[in-house]
């Protein structure tokens, strides 16, 4: 019999990534950066475009 599942411990509650420009020639480097980011074990990751500045 197994006991209750433990809640995962997160190192960071939230990581937000804002994309300013997408360059297909940098996808390998971007993947490496995201791998390193996820190694920090964030609870939540939000990725999206930056908002236009007024």
CHARMM internal coordinates of N, CA and C (Angstrom, degrees):
IC EDIT
DIST 1 N 1 CA 1.4449
DIST 1 CA 1 C 1.5311
ANGL 1 N 1 CA 1 C 108.53
DIST 1 C 2 N 1.2978
ANGL 1 CA 1 C 2 N 115.79
DIHE 1 N 1 CA 1 C 2 N 140.58
DIST 2 N 2 CA 1.4642
ANGL 1 C 2 N 2 CA 120.06
DIHE 1 CA 1 C 2 N 2 CA 179.34
DIST 2 CA 2 C 1.5151
ANGL 2 N 2 CA 2 C 109.25
DIHE 1 C 2 N 2 CA 2 C -104.06
DIST 2 C 3 N 1.3067
ANGL 2 CA 2 C 3 N 115.15
DIHE 2 N 2 CA 2 C 3 N 153.53
DIST 3 N 3 CA 1.4595
ANGL 2 C 3 N 3 CA 120.84
DIHE 2 CA 2 C 3 N 3 CA 178.59
DIST 3 CA 3 C 1.5131
ANGL 3 N 3 CA 3 C 110.69
DIHE 2 C 3 N 3 CA 3 C -83.88
DIST 3 C 4 N 1.3169
ANGL 3 CA 3 C 4 N 116.24
DIHE 3 N 3 CA 3 C 4 N -175.66
DIST 4 N 4 CA 1.4679
ANGL 3 C 4 N 4 CA 119.82
DIHE 3 CA 3 C 4 N 4 CA 178.95
DIST 4 CA 4 C 1.5318
ANGL 4 N 4 CA 4 C 110.58
DIHE 3 C 4 N 4 CA 4 C -64.82
DIST 4 C 5 N 1.3106
ANGL 4 CA 4 C 5 N 115.09
DIHE 4 N 4 CA 4 C 5 N 147.77
DIST 5 N 5 CA 1.4582
ANGL 4 C 5 N 5 CA 120.03
DIHE 4 CA 4 C 5 N 5 CA 178.52
DIST 5 CA 5 C 1.5158
ANGL 5 N 5 CA 5 C 109.43
DIHE 4 C 5 N 5 CA 5 C -69.69
DIST 5 C 6 N 1.3142
ANGL 5 CA 5 C 6 N 115.12
DIHE 5 N 5 CA 5 C 6 N 137.10
DIST 6 N 6 CA 1.4608
ANGL 5 C 6 N 6 CA 119.56
DIHE 5 CA 5 C 6 N 6 CA 176.51
DIST 6 CA 6 C 1.5179
ANGL 6 N 6 CA 6 C 109.46
DIHE 5 C 6 N 6 CA 6 C -81.45
DIST 6 C 7 N 1.2992
ANGL 6 CA 6 C 7 N 115.56
DIHE 6 N 6 CA 6 C 7 N 145.47
DIST 7 N 7 CA 1.4602
ANGL 6 C 7 N 7 CA 119.81
DIHE 6 CA 6 C 7 N 7 CA 174.04
DIST 7 CA 7 C 1.5212
ANGL 7 N 7 CA 7 C 108.19
DIHE 6 C 7 N 7 CA 7 C -69.85
DIST 7 C 8 N 1.3225
ANGL 7 CA 7 C 8 N 117.08
DIHE 7 N 7 CA 7 C 8 N 137.55
DIST 8 N 8 CA 1.4632
ANGL 7 C 8 N 8 CA 118.00
DIHE 7 CA 7 C 8 N 8 CA 178.07
DIST 8 CA 8 C 1.5289
ANGL 8 N 8 CA 8 C 109.84
DIHE 7 C 8 N 8 CA 8 C -66.52
DIST 8 C 9 N 1.3102
ANGL 8 CA 8 C 9 N 116.13
DIHE 8 N 8 CA 8 C 9 N 144.79
DIST 9 N 9 CA 1.4665
ANGL 8 C 9 N 9 CA 118.37
DIHE 8 CA 8 C 9 N 9 CA 176.24
DIST 9 CA 9 C 1.5266
ANGL 9 N 9 CA 9 C 108.04
DIHE 8 C 9 N 9 CA 9 C -94.58
DIST 9 C 10 N 1.2923
ANGL 9 CA 9 C 10 N 114.96
DIHE 9 N 9 CA 9 C 10 N 133.07
DIST 10 N 10 CA 1.4563
ANGL 9 C 10 N 10 CA 120.78
DIHE 9 CA 9 C 10 N 10 CA -178.03
DIST 10 CA 10 C 1.5186
ANGL 10 N 10 CA 10 C 109.52
DIHE 9 C 10 N 10 CA 10 C -109.06
DIST 10 C 11 N 1.3203
ANGL 10 CA 10 C 11 N 115.82
DIHE 10 N 10 CA 10 C 11 N 138.64
DIST 11 N 11 CA 1.4559
ANGL 10 C 11 N 11 CA 120.57
DIHE 10 CA 10 C 11 N 11 CA 178.60
DIST 11 CA 11 C 1.5257
ANGL 11 N 11 CA 11 C 110.93
DIHE 10 C 11 N 11 CA 11 C -76.58
DIST 11 C 12 N 1.3188
ANGL 11 CA 11 C 12 N 116.45
DIHE 11 N 11 CA 11 C 12 N -34.34
DIST 12 N 12 CA 1.4695
ANGL 11 C 12 N 12 CA 121.64
DIHE 11 CA 11 C 12 N 12 CA -178.57
DIST 12 CA 12 C 1.5196
ANGL 12 N 12 CA 12 C 108.81
DIHE 11 C 12 N 12 CA 12 C -133.12
DIST 12 C 13 N 1.3375
ANGL 12 CA 12 C 13 N 118.42
DIHE 12 N 12 CA 12 C 13 N 139.18
DIST 13 N 13 CA 1.4577
ANGL 12 C 13 N 13 CA 119.39
DIHE 12 CA 12 C 13 N 13 CA 179.40
DIST 13 CA 13 C 1.5306
ANGL 13 N 13 CA 13 C 113.18
DIHE 12 C 13 N 13 CA 13 C -73.92
DIST 13 C 14 N 1.3330
ANGL 13 CA 13 C 14 N 117.02
DIHE 13 N 13 CA 13 C 14 N -35.71
DIST 14 N 14 CA 1.4610
ANGL 13 C 14 N 14 CA 120.17
DIHE 13 CA 13 C 14 N 14 CA -175.55
DIST 14 CA 14 C 1.5157
ANGL 14 N 14 CA 14 C 110.19
DIHE 13 C 14 N 14 CA 14 C -153.33
DIST 14 C 15 N 1.3310
ANGL 14 CA 14 C 15 N 115.38
DIHE 14 N 14 CA 14 C 15 N 136.71
DIST 15 N 15 CA 1.4621
ANGL 14 C 15 N 15 CA 121.75
DIHE 14 CA 14 C 15 N 15 CA 171.38
DIST 15 CA 15 C 1.5121
ANGL 15 N 15 CA 15 C 106.31
DIHE 14 C 15 N 15 CA 15 C -125.67
DIST 15 C 16 N 1.3212
ANGL 15 CA 15 C 16 N 116.30
DIHE 15 N 15 CA 15 C 16 N 126.02
DIST 16 N 16 CA 1.4644
ANGL 15 C 16 N 16 CA 121.91
DIHE 15 CA 15 C 16 N 16 CA 179.01
DIST 16 CA 16 C 1.5202
ANGL 16 N 16 CA 16 C 108.65
DIHE 15 C 16 N 16 CA 16 C -112.02
DIST 16 C 17 N 1.3255
ANGL 16 CA 16 C 17 N 117.08
DIHE 16 N 16 CA 16 C 17 N 129.72
DIST 17 N 17 CA 1.4563
ANGL 16 C 17 N 17 CA 122.46
DIHE 16 CA 16 C 17 N 17 CA 178.58
DIST 17 CA 17 C 1.5206
ANGL 17 N 17 CA 17 C 107.69
DIHE 16 C 17 N 17 CA 17 C -119.76
DIST 17 C 18 N 1.3178
ANGL 17 CA 17 C 18 N 115.90
DIHE 17 N 17 CA 17 C 18 N 122.85
DIST 18 N 18 CA 1.4660
ANGL 17 C 18 N 18 CA 120.94
DIHE 17 CA 17 C 18 N 18 CA 178.43
DIST 18 CA 18 C 1.5267
ANGL 18 N 18 CA 18 C 108.35
DIHE 17 C 18 N 18 CA 18 C -107.54
DIST 18 C 19 N 1.3013
ANGL 18 CA 18 C 19 N 115.80
DIHE 18 N 18 CA 18 C 19 N 126.52
DIST 19 N 19 CA 1.4597
ANGL 18 C 19 N 19 CA 121.91
DIHE 18 CA 18 C 19 N 19 CA -179.25
DIST 19 CA 19 C 1.5305
ANGL 19 N 19 CA 19 C 108.09
DIHE 18 C 19 N 19 CA 19 C -92.98
DIST 19 C 20 N 1.3224
ANGL 19 CA 19 C 20 N 115.64
DIHE 19 N 19 CA 19 C 20 N 123.19
DIST 20 N 20 CA 1.4633
ANGL 19 C 20 N 20 CA 118.98
DIHE 19 CA 19 C 20 N 20 CA 178.24
DIST 20 CA 20 C 1.5255
ANGL 20 N 20 CA 20 C 111.33
DIHE 19 C 20 N 20 CA 20 C -97.26
DIST 20 C 21 N 1.3273
ANGL 20 CA 20 C 21 N 116.00
DIHE 20 N 20 CA 20 C 21 N -31.93
DIST 21 N 21 CA 1.4567
ANGL 20 C 21 N 21 CA 120.28
DIHE 20 CA 20 C 21 N 21 CA -178.49
DIST 21 CA 21 C 1.5202
ANGL 21 N 21 CA 21 C 108.01
DIHE 20 C 21 N 21 CA 21 C -155.03
DIST 21 C 22 N 1.3082
ANGL 21 CA 21 C 22 N 117.05
DIHE 21 N 21 CA 21 C 22 N 136.16
DIST 22 N 22 CA 1.4635
ANGL 21 C 22 N 22 CA 121.12
DIHE 21 CA 21 C 22 N 22 CA 179.12
DIST 22 CA 22 C 1.5204
ANGL 22 N 22 CA 22 C 108.81
DIHE 21 C 22 N 22 CA 22 C -107.09
DIST 22 C 23 N 1.3146
ANGL 22 CA 22 C 23 N 115.18
DIHE 22 N 22 CA 22 C 23 N 115.60
DIST 23 N 23 CA 1.4562
ANGL 22 C 23 N 23 CA 121.47
DIHE 22 CA 22 C 23 N 23 CA -179.76
DIST 23 CA 23 C 1.5252
ANGL 23 N 23 CA 23 C 107.25
DIHE 22 C 23 N 23 CA 23 C -115.55
DIST 23 C 24 N 1.3224
ANGL 23 CA 23 C 24 N 116.96
DIHE 23 N 23 CA 23 C 24 N 113.67
DIST 24 N 24 CA 1.4588
ANGL 23 C 24 N 24 CA 121.02
DIHE 23 CA 23 C 24 N 24 CA -175.86
DIST 24 CA 24 C 1.5311
ANGL 24 N 24 CA 24 C 112.76
DIHE 23 C 24 N 24 CA 24 C -61.60
DIST 24 C 25 N 1.3025
ANGL 24 CA 24 C 25 N 117.65
DIHE 24 N 24 CA 24 C 25 N -24.22
DIST 25 N 25 CA 1.4680
ANGL 24 C 25 N 25 CA 119.50
DIHE 24 CA 24 C 25 N 25 CA -179.93
DIST 25 CA 25 C 1.5296
ANGL 25 N 25 CA 25 C 111.72
DIHE 24 C 25 N 25 CA 25 C -73.01
DIST 25 C 26 N 1.3321
ANGL 25 CA 25 C 26 N 117.71
DIHE 25 N 25 CA 25 C 26 N -10.95
DIST 26 N 26 CA 1.4703
ANGL 25 C 26 N 26 CA 121.77
DIHE 25 CA 25 C 26 N 26 CA -178.72
DIST 26 CA 26 C 1.5282
ANGL 26 N 26 CA 26 C 112.97
DIHE 25 C 26 N 26 CA 26 C -107.55
DIST 26 C 27 N 1.3261
ANGL 26 CA 26 C 27 N 117.99
DIHE 26 N 26 CA 26 C 27 N 15.16
DIST 27 N 27 CA 1.4641
ANGL 26 C 27 N 27 CA 119.88
DIHE 26 CA 26 C 27 N 27 CA -176.82
DIST 27 CA 27 C 1.5249
ANGL 27 N 27 CA 27 C 112.29
DIHE 26 C 27 N 27 CA 27 C -61.59
DIST 27 C 28 N 1.3144
ANGL 27 CA 27 C 28 N 118.60
DIHE 27 N 27 CA 27 C 28 N -37.30
DIST 28 N 28 CA 1.4607
ANGL 27 C 28 N 28 CA 121.13
DIHE 27 CA 27 C 28 N 28 CA 179.40
DIST 28 CA 28 C 1.5211
ANGL 28 N 28 CA 28 C 110.59
DIHE 27 C 28 N 28 CA 28 C -62.23
DIST 28 C 29 N 1.3283
ANGL 28 CA 28 C 29 N 116.47
DIHE 28 N 28 CA 28 C 29 N -46.43
DIST 29 N 29 CA 1.4638
ANGL 28 C 29 N 29 CA 120.84
DIHE 28 CA 28 C 29 N 29 CA 179.20
DIST 29 CA 29 C 1.5298
ANGL 29 N 29 CA 29 C 110.95
DIHE 28 C 29 N 29 CA 29 C -65.32
DIST 29 C 30 N 1.3370
ANGL 29 CA 29 C 30 N 116.29
DIHE 29 N 29 CA 29 C 30 N -37.91
DIST 30 N 30 CA 1.4672
ANGL 29 C 30 N 30 CA 119.95
DIHE 29 CA 29 C 30 N 30 CA 178.11
DIST 30 CA 30 C 1.5222
ANGL 30 N 30 CA 30 C 110.52
DIHE 29 C 30 N 30 CA 30 C -64.03
DIST 30 C 31 N 1.3200
ANGL 30 CA 30 C 31 N 117.31
DIHE 30 N 30 CA 30 C 31 N -41.87
DIST 31 N 31 CA 1.4551
ANGL 30 C 31 N 31 CA 121.18
DIHE 30 CA 30 C 31 N 31 CA 177.86
DIST 31 CA 31 C 1.5209
ANGL 31 N 31 CA 31 C 111.80
DIHE 30 C 31 N 31 CA 31 C -61.21
DIST 31 C 32 N 1.3233
ANGL 31 CA 31 C 32 N 116.09
DIHE 31 N 31 CA 31 C 32 N -41.14
DIST 32 N 32 CA 1.4634
ANGL 31 C 32 N 32 CA 120.87
DIHE 31 CA 31 C 32 N 32 CA 178.10
DIST 32 CA 32 C 1.5267
ANGL 32 N 32 CA 32 C 110.47
DIHE 31 C 32 N 32 CA 32 C -64.01
DIST 32 C 33 N 1.3239
ANGL 32 CA 32 C 33 N 116.43
DIHE 32 N 32 CA 32 C 33 N -41.89
DIST 33 N 33 CA 1.4700
ANGL 32 C 33 N 33 CA 120.11
DIHE 32 CA 32 C 33 N 33 CA 178.86
DIST 33 CA 33 C 1.5233
ANGL 33 N 33 CA 33 C 110.96
DIHE 32 C 33 N 33 CA 33 C -63.04
DIST 33 C 34 N 1.3366
ANGL 33 CA 33 C 34 N 117.38
DIHE 33 N 33 CA 33 C 34 N -41.52
DIST 34 N 34 CA 1.4640
ANGL 33 C 34 N 34 CA 119.99
DIHE 33 CA 33 C 34 N 34 CA 179.06
DIST 34 CA 34 C 1.5207
ANGL 34 N 34 CA 34 C 111.23
DIHE 33 C 34 N 34 CA 34 C -68.69
DIST 34 C 35 N 1.3199
ANGL 34 CA 34 C 35 N 118.33
DIHE 34 N 34 CA 34 C 35 N -35.98
DIST 35 N 35 CA 1.4661
ANGL 34 C 35 N 35 CA 120.73
DIHE 34 CA 34 C 35 N 35 CA 175.37
DIST 35 CA 35 C 1.5206
ANGL 35 N 35 CA 35 C 110.57
DIHE 34 C 35 N 35 CA 35 C -60.05
DIST 35 C 36 N 1.3257
ANGL 35 CA 35 C 36 N 116.64
DIHE 35 N 35 CA 35 C 36 N -43.68
DIST 36 N 36 CA 1.4695
ANGL 35 C 36 N 36 CA 120.56
DIHE 35 CA 35 C 36 N 36 CA 179.18
DIST 36 CA 36 C 1.5213
ANGL 36 N 36 CA 36 C 110.92
DIHE 35 C 36 N 36 CA 36 C -67.48
DIST 36 C 37 N 1.3201
ANGL 36 CA 36 C 37 N 116.75
DIHE 36 N 36 CA 36 C 37 N -38.28
DIST 37 N 37 CA 1.4599
ANGL 36 C 37 N 37 CA 120.69
DIHE 36 CA 36 C 37 N 37 CA 177.67
DIST 37 CA 37 C 1.5319
ANGL 37 N 37 CA 37 C 110.55
DIHE 36 C 37 N 37 CA 37 C -62.45
DIST 37 C 38 N 1.3259
ANGL 37 CA 37 C 38 N 116.96
DIHE 37 N 37 CA 37 C 38 N -45.65
DIST 38 N 38 CA 1.4663
ANGL 37 C 38 N 38 CA 120.40
DIHE 37 CA 37 C 38 N 38 CA -178.85
DIST 38 CA 38 C 1.5220
ANGL 38 N 38 CA 38 C 111.76
DIHE 37 C 38 N 38 CA 38 C -69.30
DIST 38 C 39 N 1.3221
ANGL 38 CA 38 C 39 N 118.03
DIHE 38 N 38 CA 38 C 39 N -23.86
DIST 39 N 39 CA 1.4580
ANGL 38 C 39 N 39 CA 120.97
DIHE 38 CA 38 C 39 N 39 CA 176.09
DIST 39 CA 39 C 1.5263
ANGL 39 N 39 CA 39 C 111.42
DIHE 38 C 39 N 39 CA 39 C -66.28
DIST 39 C 40 N 1.3348
ANGL 39 CA 39 C 40 N 117.09
DIHE 39 N 39 CA 39 C 40 N -19.36
DIST 40 N 40 CA 1.4690
ANGL 39 C 40 N 40 CA 121.18
DIHE 39 CA 39 C 40 N 40 CA 176.66
DIST 40 CA 40 C 1.5269
ANGL 40 N 40 CA 40 C 112.08
DIHE 39 C 40 N 40 CA 40 C -75.56
DIST 40 C 41 N 1.3182
ANGL 40 CA 40 C 41 N 116.49
DIHE 40 N 40 CA 40 C 41 N -7.56
DIST 41 N 41 CA 1.4611
ANGL 40 C 41 N 41 CA 124.48
DIHE 40 CA 40 C 41 N 41 CA 178.19
DIST 41 CA 41 C 1.5296
ANGL 41 N 41 CA 41 C 113.13
DIHE 40 C 41 N 41 CA 41 C 58.12
DIST 41 C 42 N 1.3332
ANGL 41 CA 41 C 42 N 116.62
DIHE 41 N 41 CA 41 C 42 N 56.60
DIST 42 N 42 CA 1.4642
ANGL 41 C 42 N 42 CA 118.16
DIHE 41 CA 41 C 42 N 42 CA 176.30
DIST 42 CA 42 C 1.5270
ANGL 42 N 42 CA 42 C 110.43
DIHE 41 C 42 N 42 CA 42 C -72.49
DIST 42 C 43 N 1.3182
ANGL 42 CA 42 C 43 N 115.38
DIHE 42 N 42 CA 42 C 43 N 151.42
DIST 43 N 43 CA 1.4693
ANGL 42 C 43 N 43 CA 119.74
DIHE 42 CA 42 C 43 N 43 CA 176.72
DIST 43 CA 43 C 1.5179
ANGL 43 N 43 CA 43 C 110.36
DIHE 42 C 43 N 43 CA 43 C -71.04
DIST 43 C 44 N 1.3275
ANGL 43 CA 43 C 44 N 115.53
DIHE 43 N 43 CA 43 C 44 N -37.09
DIST 44 N 44 CA 1.4584
ANGL 43 C 44 N 44 CA 120.80
DIHE 43 CA 43 C 44 N 44 CA -175.87
DIST 44 CA 44 C 1.5177
ANGL 44 N 44 CA 44 C 110.00
DIHE 43 C 44 N 44 CA 44 C -144.44
DIST 44 C 45 N 1.3349
ANGL 44 CA 44 C 45 N 116.39
DIHE 44 N 44 CA 44 C 45 N 138.85
DIST 45 N 45 CA 1.4657
ANGL 44 C 45 N 45 CA 122.22
DIHE 44 CA 44 C 45 N 45 CA 176.60
DIST 45 CA 45 C 1.5169
ANGL 45 N 45 CA 45 C 107.72
DIHE 44 C 45 N 45 CA 45 C -124.93
DIST 45 C 46 N 1.3214
ANGL 45 CA 45 C 46 N 115.77
DIHE 45 N 45 CA 45 C 46 N 129.02
DIST 46 N 46 CA 1.4677
ANGL 45 C 46 N 46 CA 121.70
DIHE 45 CA 45 C 46 N 46 CA 177.90
DIST 46 CA 46 C 1.5249
ANGL 46 N 46 CA 46 C 107.11
DIHE 45 C 46 N 46 CA 46 C -118.55
DIST 46 C 47 N 1.3238
ANGL 46 CA 46 C 47 N 116.52
DIHE 46 N 46 CA 46 C 47 N 124.65
DIST 47 N 47 CA 1.4608
ANGL 46 C 47 N 47 CA 121.81
DIHE 46 CA 46 C 47 N 47 CA 179.73
DIST 47 CA 47 C 1.5131
ANGL 47 N 47 CA 47 C 107.91
DIHE 46 C 47 N 47 CA 47 C -123.52
DIST 47 C 48 N 1.3316
ANGL 47 CA 47 C 48 N 115.80
DIHE 47 N 47 CA 47 C 48 N 130.95
DIST 48 N 48 CA 1.4555
ANGL 47 C 48 N 48 CA 118.84
DIHE 47 CA 47 C 48 N 48 CA 178.99
DIST 48 CA 48 C 1.5136
ANGL 48 N 48 CA 48 C 110.86
DIHE 47 C 48 N 48 CA 48 C -167.65
DIST 48 C 49 N 1.3104
ANGL 48 CA 48 C 49 N 115.10
DIHE 48 N 48 CA 48 C 49 N 174.58
DIST 49 N 49 CA 1.4678
ANGL 48 C 49 N 49 CA 119.66
DIHE 48 CA 48 C 49 N 49 CA 178.81
DIST 49 CA 49 C 1.5260
ANGL 49 N 49 CA 49 C 109.77
DIHE 48 C 49 N 49 CA 49 C -73.96
DIST 49 C 50 N 1.3157
ANGL 49 CA 49 C 50 N 115.33
DIHE 49 N 49 CA 49 C 50 N 154.40
DIST 50 N 50 CA 1.4596
ANGL 49 C 50 N 50 CA 119.13
DIHE 49 CA 49 C 50 N 50 CA 174.90
DIST 50 CA 50 C 1.5161
ANGL 50 N 50 CA 50 C 108.88
DIHE 49 C 50 N 50 CA 50 C -71.76
DIST 50 C 51 N 1.2904
ANGL 50 CA 50 C 51 N 116.19
DIHE 50 N 50 CA 50 C 51 N 152.29
DIST 51 N 51 CA 1.4608
ANGL 50 C 51 N 51 CA 120.30
DIHE 50 CA 50 C 51 N 51 CA 177.34
DIST 51 CA 51 C 1.5208
ANGL 51 N 51 CA 51 C 108.48
DIHE 50 C 51 N 51 CA 51 C -77.70
DIST 51 C 52 N 1.3065
ANGL 51 CA 51 C 52 N 115.79
DIHE 51 N 51 CA 51 C 52 N 142.77
DIST 52 N 52 CA 1.4737
ANGL 51 C 52 N 52 CA 117.20
DIHE 51 CA 51 C 52 N 52 CA 175.98
DIST 52 CA 52 C 1.5276
ANGL 52 N 52 CA 52 C 109.76
DIHE 51 C 52 N 52 CA 52 C -65.54
DIST 52 C 53 N 1.2885
ANGL 52 CA 52 C 53 N 115.34
DIHE 52 N 52 CA 52 C 53 N 139.66
DIST 53 N 53 CA 1.4784
ANGL 52 C 53 N 53 CA 119.87
DIHE 52 CA 52 C 53 N 53 CA 179.32
DIST 53 CA 53 C 1.5234
ANGL 53 N 53 CA 53 C 108.99
DIHE 52 C 53 N 53 CA 53 C -83.09
DIST 53 C 54 N 1.3207
ANGL 53 CA 53 C 54 N 115.46
DIHE 53 N 53 CA 53 C 54 N 141.89
DIST 54 N 54 CA 1.4907
ANGL 53 C 54 N 54 CA 117.90
DIHE 53 CA 53 C 54 N 54 CA 179.44
DIST 54 CA 54 C 1.4974
ANGL 54 N 54 CA 54 C 112.62
DIHE 53 C 54 N 54 CA 54 C -68.12
END
COOR INIT
IC SEED 1 N 1 CA 1 C
IC BUILD
